[in-house]
Amino acid sequence: MTKVVLRTALGGRRDAERDFGRLGQAVALEELRKVPAYRAWTAELRRAMERLRFL
């Protein structure tokens, strides 16, 4: 399902700047949270922000 969501959001071409902009507009965070790599990245980001006392 995740690949279908990404393919729908991104289309066929790959351009990182354009793709991330489209992802931000097209993919709901609830769907993104289903992606293990995204969950790992957000957990790592949160730990880093806590270490730096941003959170």
Phi and psi in degrees as a GROMACS rama.xvg file:
@    title "Ramachandran Plot"
@    xaxis  label "Phi"
@    yaxis  label "Psi"
@TYPE xy
-60.7269  -41.9358  THR-2
-63.4158  -36.4317  LYS-3
-64.8216  -44.1733  VAL-4
-60.9415  -46.5017  VAL-5
-64.8758  -43.2038  LEU-6
-62.0053  -40.7699  ARG-7
-65.0448  -42.2274  THR-8
-72.6452  -37.4895  ALA-9
-97.8328  -25.4411  LEU-10
74.1537  -157.521  GLY-11
-89.9825  -34.2451  GLY-12
-77.7615  157.547  ARG-13
-123.936  115.735  ARG-14
-145.072  106.92  ASP-15
-52.9615  -47.0049  ALA-16
-62.1869  -46.0759  GLU-17
-67.1195  -43.1628  ARG-18
-61.7409  -45.7594  ASP-19
-65.949  -36.2216  PHE-20
-62.5323  -44.1846  GLY-21
-67.3755  -39.4241  ARG-22
-59.9976  -44.6366  LEU-23
-61.0859  -28.9422  GLY-24
-90.5883  -25.4711  GLN-25
-107.164  -23.3291  ALA-26
-109.115  123.641  VAL-27
-71.8044  145.692  ALA-28
-59.5563  -31.4068  LEU-29
-60.8373  -38.4453  GLU-30
-72.4725  -41.8507  GLU-31
-63.2383  -34.2376  LEU-32
-66.3554  -12.5579  ARG-33
-79.6539  -12.2405  LYS-34
-88.7541  117.137  VAL-35
-55.2983  -40.6756  PRO-36
-64.7647  -36.189  ALA-37
-67.1539  -42.6808  TYR-38
-62.0341  -41.198  ARG-39
-64.7948  -42.2453  ALA-40
-63.224  -44.2652  TRP-41
-67.3858  -35.2352  THR-42
-65.5936  -43.1234  ALA-43
-64.4827  -42.1059  GLU-44
-62.2095  -43.1649  LEU-45
-62.1474  -44.7983  ARG-46
-60.422  -42.4057  ARG-47
-64.192  -41.8669  ALA-48
-67.2511  -34.8826  MET-49
-67.6339  -41.7165  GLU-50
-61.2467  -35.9467  ARG-51
-86.5703  2.78746  LEU-52
62.7325  31.4213  ARG-53
-81.7071  -23.8459  PHE-54
